[in-house]
Amino acid sequence: QLQLVESGGGLVQPGGSLRLSCAASGFTLDYYAITWFRQAPGKEREGVSCISSSGGTTNYADSVKGRFTISRDNAKNTVYLQMNSLKPEDTAVYYCRIVVRGLEYWGQGTQVTVSS
């Protein structure tokens, strides 16, 4: 069964860092692009960053550009989101998503809270 599991969230002070992981099971990530989304309370889910299957192409939302870095380790079947210089407005539940043969698969999400 295809499954995505996010981890690495937590409480961090403004200016701090976290690294999120999205681990896949039941299939091989190698052939698929992965997108990180986030959803803050009372707001719509928004795309944060995506990475191509090879890792050669990455994209970022303007709000995180220069602070977040997406990467993948296909040998570990895992995609990462390194988040630096975190701001209170980065507080949200972060999700990874994959599209396989037209179907979307989401993880359960991991909470990131940026607060002093």
C-alpha positions in Angstrom: 0.0 0.0 0.0 1.3 3.4 -1.0 2.0 5.6 2.0 3.7 8.8 2.8 4.8 9.7 6.4 6.0 13.1 7.4 8.1 13.8 10.4 10.4 16.4 11.9 8.0 19.0 12.9 7.9 20.7 16.3 8.1 23.9 18.2 11.0 26.3 17.3 11.8 29.9 18.1 11.8 32.5 15.4 15.0 32.3 13.5 15.4 28.6 14.2 15.6 25.7 11.9 13.8 22.4 11.3 14.2 19.6 8.8 11.1 17.8 7.7 11.2 14.3 6.2 8.7 12.6 3.9 9.3 8.9 3.8 7.5 6.7 1.2 6.6 3.1 1.6 4.8 0.7 -0.7 6.4 2.2 -3.8 9.6 3.8 -5.1 9.8 7.5 -5.1 12.5 7.6 -7.9 10.1 8.3 -10.7 7.9 11.0 -9.2 8.0 14.6 -8.3 7.1 15.5 -4.7 5.5 18.6 -3.4 5.4 20.0 0.1 2.3 21.9 1.1 1.3 23.6 4.3 -1.9 24.7 5.9 -2.1 27.3 8.6 -5.2 27.6 10.9 -8.0 29.3 9.0 -6.1 29.4 5.7 -6.2 27.3 2.6 -3.5 24.8 1.9 -0.7 26.3 -0.1 2.2 24.8 -2.1 5.6 25.4 -0.5 8.1 23.6 -2.6 8.5 20.9 -5.2 11.2 18.7 -6.6 11.5 16.8 -9.8 12.0 13.0 -9.9 15.8 13.4 -10.5 16.1 16.3 -8.0 17.5 18.5 -10.7 14.6 20.9 -10.7 13.2 22.6 -7.6 10.7 25.4 -7.1 9.7 27.4 -4.1 6.9 29.7 -3.0 8.1 33.3 -2.8 7.4 33.3 0.9 10.0 30.7 1.6 12.5 31.3 -1.2 16.0 31.6 0.2 15.1 30.1 3.5 13.8 26.6 2.6 15.6 23.9 0.7 14.0 20.8 -0.7 16.1 17.7 -1.5 15.6 14.0 -2.0 17.5 10.8 -1.3 16.0 8.2 -3.6 18.2 5.5 -1.9 16.3 6.2 1.3 13.0 6.8 -0.5 12.7 10.1 1.3 12.3 13.7 0.5 13.4 16.5 2.9 12.5 20.1 3.5 15.2 22.0 5.3 13.6 25.1 6.9 15.9 27.9 8.1 15.2 31.4 9.5 11.8 30.3 10.5 9.1 33.0 11.1 5.9 32.8 13.0 4.0 32.9 9.7 5.6 29.6 8.8 3.4 28.0 11.5 1.3 25.4 9.8 0.8 21.7 9.3 3.2 20.6 6.6 2.2 17.8 4.1 4.0 16.0 1.3 2.1 14.9 -1.7 2.7 12.7 -4.7 0.6 12.1 -7.8 0.7 8.6 -9.2 -1.2 7.7 -12.3 -3.5 10.7 -11.7 -4.2 9.9 -8.1 -3.0 12.1 -5.3 -1.5 10.6 -2.2 -0.9 12.7 1.0 0.8 12.1 4.2 -0.9 12.8 7.6 1.1 16.0 8.1 3.5 17.3 10.7 2.9 20.3 12.8 5.4 23.2 12.7 5.0 25.9 15.3 7.3 29.0 15.3 6.9 30.9 18.5 8.9 32.5 21.2 
